[in-house]
Amino acid sequence: MTPAADAMLAEAAELRARAAAIEAEARRMLAQEREGAIIAAMALYEGEIWTRAAALAVDLRSYAANGWRREDGLHELPAGAPSKRRAWHRIFRSRDGAPIGDRQIYNIAKLKSGALAISTDGVRLKNIDENDQVEHGGI
């Protein structure tokens, strides 16, 4: 091979490596948004984690059937929209409209229970203790 071809192949390999790193970071950011949307929505419900996950899943199914079709083109809902509806919209936007069940919501909440999550409405989910009770605090 010629030095020019070798240089082009080396540059192509470097570009592929950079593209793979950028793609991996984008996937990480998308997963973080999906999880953040779920944790923020969980903060709007009362009870133990499983109870909140089940209630959120029921509300998401209803929203998928009734509201999402009309609002899927909106980047976000107006500030005057109810906070739960805004949370449901955020979840569907972060999941490209894909549904999510109560078990998956529960697993995400349990996985993130040691992490600090901040919702879009200014409620901070401080921690989920061993009894699955949530502590709320303002920002």
One Martini backbone bead per residue (centre of mass of N, CA, C, O) as a GRO file, in nm:
protein
  139
    1MET     BB    1   0.102   0.033   0.011
    2THR     BB    2   0.045   0.351   0.047
    3PRO     BB    3   0.081   0.616   0.250
    4ALA     BB    4  -0.199   0.737   0.187
    5ALA     BB    5  -0.367   0.482   0.244
    6ASP     BB    6  -0.268   0.438   0.533
    7ALA     BB    7  -0.373   0.709   0.640
    8MET     BB    8  -0.670   0.665   0.569
    9LEU     BB    9  -0.710   0.407   0.738
   10ALA     BB   10  -0.632   0.533   1.008
   11GLU     BB   11  -0.850   0.752   1.006
   12ALA     BB   12  -1.092   0.561   0.987
   13ALA     BB   13  -1.038   0.415   1.254
   14GLU     BB   14  -1.056   0.668   1.430
   15LEU     BB   15  -1.346   0.748   1.350
   16ARG     BB   16  -1.482   0.486   1.446
   17ALA     BB   17  -1.399   0.518   1.742
   18ARG     BB   18  -1.536   0.791   1.788
   19ALA     BB   19  -1.822   0.703   1.705
   20ALA     BB   20  -1.852   0.485   1.923
   21ALA     BB   21  -1.819   0.676   2.165
   22ILE     BB   22  -2.056   0.863   2.096
   23GLU     BB   23  -2.275   0.644   2.089
   24ALA     BB   24  -2.238   0.551   2.382
   25GLU     BB   25  -2.305   0.827   2.510
   26ALA     BB   26  -2.587   0.855   2.390
   27ARG     BB   27  -2.704   0.599   2.521
   28ARG     BB   28  -2.652   0.689   2.813
   29MET     BB   29  -2.827   0.946   2.801
   30LEU     BB   30  -3.095   0.807   2.728
   31ALA     BB   31  -3.108   0.624   2.977
   32GLN     BB   32  -3.103   0.853   3.183
   33GLU     BB   33  -3.368   0.983   3.090
   34ARG     BB   34  -3.555   0.743   3.128
   35GLU     BB   35  -3.496   0.708   3.433
   36GLY     BB   36  -3.560   1.001   3.521
   37ALA     BB   37  -3.858   0.998   3.433
   38ILE     BB   38  -3.945   0.771   3.625
   39ILE     BB   39  -3.851   0.889   3.896
   40ALA     BB   40  -4.016   1.149   3.876
   41ALA     BB   41  -4.294   1.010   3.859
   42MET     BB   42  -4.277   0.851   4.129
   43ALA     BB   43  -4.288   1.118   4.309
   44LEU     BB   44  -4.616   1.153   4.240
   45TYR     BB   45  -4.647   0.907   4.426
   46GLU     BB   46  -4.787   0.694   4.659
   47GLY     BB   47  -4.604   0.480   4.853
   48GLU     BB   48  -4.480   0.213   4.758
   49ILE     BB   49  -4.307   0.114   4.500
   50TRP     BB   50  -4.508  -0.090   4.382
   51THR     BB   51  -4.755   0.093   4.393
   52ARG     BB   52  -4.637   0.318   4.212
   53ALA     BB   53  -4.571   0.143   3.965
   54ALA     BB   54  -4.859   0.045   3.910
   55ALA     BB   55  -4.994   0.323   3.882
   56LEU     BB   56  -4.817   0.426   3.654
   57ALA     BB   57  -4.883   0.202   3.449
   58VAL     BB   58  -5.183   0.263   3.429
   59ASP     BB   59  -5.153   0.559   3.338
   60LEU     BB   60  -4.985   0.496   3.082
   61ARG     BB   61  -5.198   0.332   2.936
   62SER     BB   62  -5.406   0.557   2.924
   63TYR     BB   63  -5.227   0.766   2.779
   64ALA     BB   64  -5.173   0.596   2.526
   65ALA     BB   65  -5.484   0.589   2.443
   66ASN     BB   66  -5.554   0.922   2.487
   67GLY     BB   67  -5.286   1.133   2.468
   68TRP     BB   68  -5.030   1.063   2.294
   69ARG     BB   69  -5.141   1.095   2.001
   70ARG     BB   70  -5.176   1.414   2.039
   71GLU     BB   71  -4.861   1.464   2.185
   72ASP     BB   72  -4.609   1.339   2.025
   73GLY     BB   73  -4.514   1.621   1.877
   74LEU     BB   74  -4.432   1.719   2.150
   75HIS     BB   75  -4.168   1.797   2.341
   76GLU     BB   76  -4.361   1.953   2.544
   77LEU     BB   77  -4.560   2.051   2.779
   78PRO     BB   78  -4.721   2.276   2.916
   79ALA     BB   79  -4.694   2.426   3.223
   80GLY     BB   80  -5.019   2.388   3.284
   81ALA     BB   81  -4.992   2.107   3.301
   82PRO     BB   82  -5.011   1.838   3.458
   83SER     BB   83  -4.761   1.673   3.616
   84LYS     BB   84  -4.833   1.385   3.532
   85ARG     BB   85  -4.864   1.435   3.230
   86ARG     BB   86  -4.576   1.535   3.192
   87ALA     BB   87  -4.442   1.271   3.289
   88TRP     BB   88  -4.564   1.082   3.077
   89HIS     BB   89  -4.453   1.231   2.834
   90ARG     BB   90  -4.154   1.199   2.907
   91ILE     BB   91  -4.149   0.895   2.895
   92PHE     BB   92  -4.242   0.861   2.600
   93ARG     BB   93  -4.017   1.031   2.474
   94SER     BB   94  -3.776   0.855   2.596
   95ARG     BB   95  -3.928   0.585   2.441
   96ASP     BB   96  -4.066   0.637   2.164
   97GLY     BB   97  -4.364   0.527   2.274
   98ALA     BB   98  -4.298   0.304   2.455
   99PRO     BB   99  -4.385   0.078   2.662
  100ILE     BB  100  -4.437   0.019   3.027
  101GLY     BB  101  -4.407  -0.172   3.303
  102ASP     BB  102  -4.421  -0.228   3.638
  103ARG     BB  103  -4.161  -0.401   3.665
  104GLN     BB  104  -3.969  -0.205   3.522
  105ILE     BB  105  -4.018   0.033   3.705
  106TYR     BB  106  -3.934  -0.107   3.965
  107ASN     BB  107  -3.643  -0.179   3.880
  108ILE     BB  108  -3.550   0.110   3.838
  109ALA     BB  109  -3.610   0.214   4.122
  110LYS     BB  110  -3.425   0.012   4.270
  111LEU     BB  111  -3.162   0.077   4.120
  112LYS     BB  112  -3.196   0.404   4.198
  113SER     BB  113  -3.222   0.424   4.521
  114GLY     BB  114  -2.921   0.550   4.572
  115ALA     BB  115  -3.003   0.781   4.401
  116LEU     BB  116  -3.024   1.102   4.273
  117ALA     BB  117  -3.332   1.257   4.186
  118ILE     BB  118  -3.466   1.492   3.945
  119SER     BB  119  -3.733   1.660   3.873
  120THR     BB  120  -3.923   1.881   3.673
  121ASP     BB  121  -4.094   1.994   3.947
  122GLY     BB  122  -3.876   2.009   4.203
  123VAL     BB  123  -3.855   1.715   4.300
  124ARG     BB  124  -3.676   1.527   4.535
  125LEU     BB  125  -3.533   1.208   4.535
  126LYS     BB  126  -3.348   1.108   4.785
  127ASN     BB  127  -3.475   0.822   4.900
  128ILE     BB  128  -3.493   0.465   4.933
  129ASP     BB  129  -3.579   0.268   5.162
  130GLU     BB  130  -3.615  -0.053   5.292
  131ASN     BB  131  -3.950   0.017   5.288
  132ASP     BB  132  -4.017   0.183   5.019
  133GLN     BB  133  -3.981   0.477   5.103
  134VAL     BB  134  -4.025   0.813   5.033
  135GLU     BB  135  -3.830   1.104   5.008
  136HIS     BB  136  -3.898   1.445   5.025
  137GLY     BB  137  -3.755   1.741   4.855
  138GLY     BB  138  -3.647   2.037   4.804
  139ILE     BB  139  -3.443   2.265   4.606
   0.00000   0.00000   0.00000
